[in-house]
Amino acid sequence: MNLAWLALAAIAVWALIRLGRQTERDSGRRGRAHWRVAATLFAAVMIGCGVLLAFRSAWLPAVGLIGAGLWLTFASRHRPLPPRGDGLTDADARSILGVGADATPTQINAAWKRQMARAHPDQGGTEGLASRLNAARDRLLKR
């Protein structure tokens, strides 16, 4: 039975390490972070129960629980977001930069500089907003 406790301790350590890594990566995406935390805890419990059942020679439920726990672990792992396509229309780009439909390239660049002065990550803005401003400028200038 000492081996069972050692296996349960190893599963607990694995869950704590995984939870620590998840909160670092998912700090900006709250809904996804909560799902991954719950999935990790539930998977750890399933694998732990499977290990205990295996030590009691209940092989079929043990294999089922361990398999389900491993599946949940891999199903909830971190996946980078796929790159978004340029779903930006000209009207969206103009509204982001705050220019009219008849704006010249000089006016577009001036509006981009004015917005970027506030939205740049070095000035307290976010990378997402700065990249949207860049995409809007590129869209309007047809780069």
C-alpha positions as CSV (number, residue, x, y, z in Angstrom):
1,M,0.0,0.0,0.0
2,N,3.0,2.3,0.4
3,L,3.5,2.2,-3.4
4,A,-0.1,3.4,-3.8
5,W,0.5,6.4,-1.5
6,L,3.7,7.2,-3.4
7,A,1.7,7.1,-6.7
8,L,-1.0,9.4,-5.3
9,A,1.7,11.9,-4.0
10,A,3.3,11.9,-7.5
11,I,-0.1,12.6,-9.1
12,A,-0.7,15.5,-6.6
13,V,2.7,17.0,-7.4
14,W,2.0,16.7,-11.1
15,A,-1.3,18.5,-10.6
16,L,0.2,21.3,-8.6
17,I,3.0,21.8,-11.2
18,R,0.5,21.9,-14.0
19,L,-1.8,24.3,-12.2
20,G,1.1,26.6,-11.6
21,R,2.0,26.6,-15.3
22,Q,-1.6,27.2,-16.3
23,T,-2.1,30.3,-14.2
24,E,1.0,31.8,-15.7
25,R,-0.1,31.2,-19.3
26,D,-3.8,31.8,-18.9
27,S,-3.8,34.9,-16.8
28,G,-5.3,37.0,-19.6
29,R,-8.0,34.5,-20.5
30,R,-10.2,33.9,-17.5
31,G,-12.8,31.5,-18.9
32,R,-10.2,29.2,-20.4
33,A,-8.0,29.3,-17.2
34,H,-10.9,28.1,-15.0
35,W,-11.7,25.3,-17.4
36,R,-8.1,24.1,-17.4
37,V,-7.8,24.3,-13.6
38,A,-11.0,22.3,-13.1
39,A,-10.0,19.8,-15.8
40,T,-6.6,19.3,-14.1
41,L,-8.1,18.7,-10.7
42,F,-10.7,16.3,-12.1
43,A,-8.1,14.4,-14.1
44,A,-5.9,14.1,-11.0
45,V,-8.7,12.7,-9.0
46,M,-9.6,10.2,-11.8
47,I,-6.1,9.0,-12.2
48,G,-5.7,8.7,-8.4
49,C,-8.8,6.7,-8.1
50,G,-7.7,4.5,-11.0
51,V,-4.4,3.9,-9.3
52,L,-6.1,2.9,-6.1
53,L,-8.4,0.5,-8.0
54,A,-5.4,-1.0,-9.7
55,F,-3.8,-1.8,-6.4
56,R,-7.1,-3.5,-5.3
57,S,-7.0,-5.6,-8.5
58,A,-10.1,-4.0,-10.1
59,W,-8.4,-3.7,-13.5
60,L,-11.3,-2.8,-15.8
61,P,-12.5,0.3,-13.8
62,A,-8.9,1.2,-13.1
63,V,-8.0,1.2,-16.8
64,G,-11.2,3.2,-17.6
65,L,-10.5,5.9,-15.0
66,I,-6.8,6.2,-15.8
67,G,-7.6,6.4,-19.5
68,A,-10.4,9.0,-19.0
69,G,-8.0,11.1,-16.7
70,L,-5.3,11.0,-19.3
71,W,-7.7,11.9,-22.1
72,L,-9.0,14.9,-20.0
73,T,-5.4,16.0,-19.4
74,F,-4.5,16.0,-23.1
75,A,-7.9,17.6,-24.1
76,S,-7.3,20.5,-21.8
77,R,-3.7,21.2,-22.6
78,H,-2.6,24.6,-23.7
79,R,-3.1,25.3,-27.4
80,P,-1.9,28.5,-29.0
81,L,-4.6,30.5,-30.6
82,P,-4.8,30.2,-34.4
83,P,-3.7,33.3,-36.3
84,R,-6.7,35.4,-37.1
85,G,-7.3,36.2,-40.7
86,D,-7.5,39.8,-41.9
87,G,-11.3,40.0,-41.3
88,L,-11.0,43.8,-41.1
89,T,-13.1,45.7,-43.5
90,D,-12.3,49.2,-44.8
91,A,-15.1,50.6,-42.6
92,D,-13.7,48.9,-39.5
93,A,-10.2,50.1,-40.3
94,R,-11.5,53.7,-40.7
95,S,-13.4,53.5,-37.4
96,I,-10.4,52.2,-35.5
97,L,-8.2,55.0,-36.8
98,G,-10.9,57.6,-36.6
99,V,-10.6,58.8,-40.2
100,G,-13.2,59.5,-42.8
101,A,-13.8,57.6,-46.1
102,D,-12.0,60.3,-48.1
103,A,-8.8,60.3,-45.9
104,T,-5.5,60.7,-47.7
105,P,-2.5,58.5,-46.9
106,T,-1.0,61.5,-44.9
107,Q,-4.1,61.8,-42.8
108,I,-4.2,58.0,-42.2
109,N,-0.6,58.0,-41.1
110,A,-1.2,61.0,-38.8
111,A,-4.2,59.3,-37.2
112,W,-2.2,56.1,-36.8
113,K,0.7,58.0,-35.1
114,R,-1.8,59.8,-32.8
115,Q,-3.5,56.5,-31.8
116,M,-0.3,54.6,-31.5
117,A,1.2,57.1,-29.1
118,R,-1.5,56.0,-26.6
119,A,-1.9,52.3,-27.6
120,H,1.7,51.3,-27.9
121,P,2.7,48.7,-25.2
122,D,5.7,50.9,-24.1
123,Q,3.3,53.7,-23.4
124,G,0.9,51.6,-21.3
125,G,-1.2,50.2,-24.1
126,T,-1.7,46.6,-25.1
127,E,-0.2,44.6,-27.9
128,G,-3.6,43.6,-29.2
129,L,-4.7,47.2,-29.7
130,A,-1.4,48.1,-31.3
131,S,-1.6,45.3,-33.7
132,R,-5.2,46.2,-34.6
133,L,-4.0,49.8,-35.3
134,N,-1.2,48.5,-37.5
135,A,-3.7,46.2,-39.3
136,A,-6.1,49.1,-39.9
137,R,-3.4,51.3,-41.3
138,D,-2.1,48.6,-43.5
139,R,-5.6,47.9,-44.7
140,L,-6.3,51.5,-45.6
141,L,-2.9,52.0,-47.2
142,K,-3.3,48.6,-49.1
143,R,-0.1,47.2,-47.9
